[in-house]
């Protein structure tokens, strides 16, 4: 067995591409067409603009952009789109899946792993599907004396809390699932849920290893929440608002990391600890306590927690971008779209209905989304990187780091923010 | 007069603060072994290692097989170090049967033994890495081990259990061109393990986790009878390759690595230093080895021991002194066979080291003892 990847050959690459294209086409023909026909004929079609959407009409509409575009835009203006697709759950789950894939690939490169290199023909793309299939096919085992309702509910609550966190993050001006005035306070509240869910799951399993892991997770999350919240206060002082959209908008000229580097560092470290990433993955230290509070979770229950973890990872990375890296702000790089595509006056759905004439999406939104995604991916990369470099630290080292060093640094950050405010360099809302 | 119950019958007072944790078997942190740990909060109050889980009865089985057929199954306790675990047995049988070993075979044995020591230590190091949550240090040694396994495959034809050492020499001669390939691979291997220092041994988190944890003083190391890297990490310069040279070790320039600290860090570093020393020894042996000649003295089928006698031979294995005591009654099978292994002798130190330590230190202290669970339970 050799652990060295083979050399890249263009002819083989093209061959593999064609090979894969063939299988995908075959799959589409065999599965896709029956599925679409079932969807088209079995489901009652909606009435749009006074016309019943029959399958044949739908096919003609697909060919006619002047008819499909209004429907797409009308759908994009609805709350369902925001919650399910973008910037809500679908987008975050896609990024989470991408994160898992990138993590596997990056660590495989670093550690000479074999699976993510060779599994599937295109650069180990099948590894993710393999992981998913494995999780789905495993039996869900519940300990005999577990508190079953809570044991079942904990992974679902975990994903729910992570999704609530995702909902608060603005991706571009006007594109946020829940535009709350006290958004940052909402973030604190959502973060406060995670220790409770963890300890509920750990306690309900009625087993010693989850118990120890749950207590550790509780210690870790509670002791790192304080520096986390303190490190955010600097930004709040400078912007004078708790609305995440306004905080992002206030950084049009400078991202706050320029003025508050200490806060950014503290936030990044506490973020690693809150996410239970290496070197702070103590709650699931597998060599001492098997998998911590996840020990008794099996099959897709474990998969749900993993999904929640990666949603949380995306949300934290996005929060870091919003607070310290300027959110969606960046130079205009997206090529300008024709005006009728962007601001065609279709008004539908509860949000746009309140403000007639508001465009569904604008040039700024497209550009902002691009910058936001780029920055978030960059932050995620830095969150993933320590896994290849550091071993795990010990619980007492972790607690002393949180309580003695990070809280002190967070206070330093607050004093820096106050100093900047009183010196008149910066005022509420940005550079004076 | 109050009647006092005998010690065994009195009920123990239950301390509700103390929780008993069965770490293993089938635990990612203990392998096949069970460690019964009593913890008070995060501190270990008492620890009772229980190695009797993968019992194979190797020593008893050896009494029912003749001297040659014992070879493939006596290497089972440590399949990664199969040359070294056969070494004392083969030396002992040679003395019992009364047979000389050709000069070239002695060098081949030394090369195979040192290669096997590296293969074992790489496996050990990989597990030490993952015990501390360092997955890179798990994958790197596991991958680089392949280099040496390929070498051993060329030499013996088998990848893991080689069964290469036989009374009277080694089973097969080296393949053609082996010396050049071996030298090249070993040089590359040495360059590679030097890189481990940057990612593992100089890592600040690793140092803070292993420094001053599980400290074994020089006196305790001697008193508890530890051996190998554990003993040398506590400042005792004791290596059987130097103190009781066997085969051609007295003709080679062998150094041993001694550290004074006696903590987990020193115990984890000494085997790594030993691997570099092994590379040195292999290079010397390749240079001094006779280029041709026999590698095996022919034996009669089913050799018999010479009368009633016993022999105790020991060598320095990857885990320390490894001894084999063979009693012969003049038949084709050994009358008794007992092995003294480094793993079991080092395991005795575990309860002393873990008492008062934090639970988080358990894996790092436990695995720094250079322990192989299967070997302790033969």
Interface residues (C-beta under 8 A of the other chain):
Chain A: X1 X2 X3 X107 X110 X111 X112 X113 X208 X209 X212 X278 X279 X281 X282 X285 X286 X287 X288 X289 X290 X387 X388 X389 X390 X391 X392 X393 X394 X395 X396 X397
Chain B: X19 X21 X23 X27 X28 X29 X42 X129 X130 X131 X132 X133 X134 X135 X136 X137 X138 X139 X140 X143 X146 X199 X203 X205 X206 X208 X209 X358 X359 X360 X361 X362 X363
